[in-house]
């Protein structure tokens, strides 16, 4: 579990910080909070698309889904808000 979190953190460090800043911003859309909550729930779900007991491949689905989910959420942010957050 912690190894999976460490791999995701290493892959997404900058994007996760940007997502955290977007969540705390007063102009953050409501769907951003819902989408982020769903990603966190998926990360801690007891079942996966590919079981974790399969070496290497078991953790890949978690990393890919979280990575693409975070990038997708950031890509859907309004351009002005994203530029403001990146300027910090």
C-alpha positions, 0 to 999 in steps of 0.5 A, a space after each residue: 500500500 505505502 509502496 504504491 503511494 510512493 510510486 504515485 507520489 514520485 510520478 505526480 509530485 508537481 501535478 498533485 501539488 497543483 491539484 492541491 492548490 486548485 482544491 484550496 482556491 476559492 474559484 475551484 469548481 465543485 466537480 474538481 472536488 468530487 473528481 479528486 474524492 473519487 480518485 482518492 476512494 479508488 486508491 484505497 478501494 480493496 479491489 482493483 481492475 488488476 489484483 495487486 498480488 500480480 507482481 508489477 502489473 498489479 500496481 500499474 493499474 493504480 498508478 495509471 488510473 491515478 496519473 491519468 485522472 489527475 492529469 485529466 482533472 487539471 486539463 479540465 480546469 479553466 485556463 485562467 485558474 490554471 495559469 494563476 495557480 502555475 504562477 504561484 
